[in-house]
Amino acid sequence: MRSVFLCLSLGILAGCATISVVPGEASYESALTKSQSQLRLASNAYCEEIVAEGWVEEADGFTTLADTLMNGKAAAQGASGFYATKIGANSKAPALVLGLIAVDSRAARNGLAGVTEEARAVLKSGDMNASNRGDVVSFERALVRAQMAHRGFQEALDLVSVRADMDVAPIAAEIESFAGMIDDARVIADRLADRYVGEGVAGS
């Protein structure tokens, strides 16, 4: 995905005032509006679910999130290996840990699938007033969270696999399916961004 997605999405998670990630535009908007599209509602709900379920730790500013996305871990104390630590990937029974990873990855994948369907519906709609750049921002924010969750699942699997005397291929396949869903969602996000650039629609 284009580099501005990573760079400017950091601003989205750091506060309420956000910068549009659509290339060529730098519009500020409030985090909430009186009338939000289904895409924005779904995206925001997914972000909240990821944190509430304990799949990722809530980002602590720009530096922590940047390190998480670019290096696979956060510099802030307690943020590195958050999910793996939470489920006891290094200490609890491997069968239990593997089961948790599989269930969580599947739930995260299904949740992102639902958000992506809302984004596809926007693309198919001929009504340019059905959504705006703020909805694209919210969708890309959901993708950032999904990527963080995926990395947590993969890290936990890598850790428990070292001591698991069982076949971990099914869990690895589930995590790979989640990665595929994230890639598909990125394509949709790019198409949405291109749509608003091409149409010259003002954000709201």
Helices and strands as residue ranges (DSSP letters): H 3-14, E 18-19, E 28-29, H 38-52, H 61-71, H 82-87, H 94-124, H 133-161, H 169-199
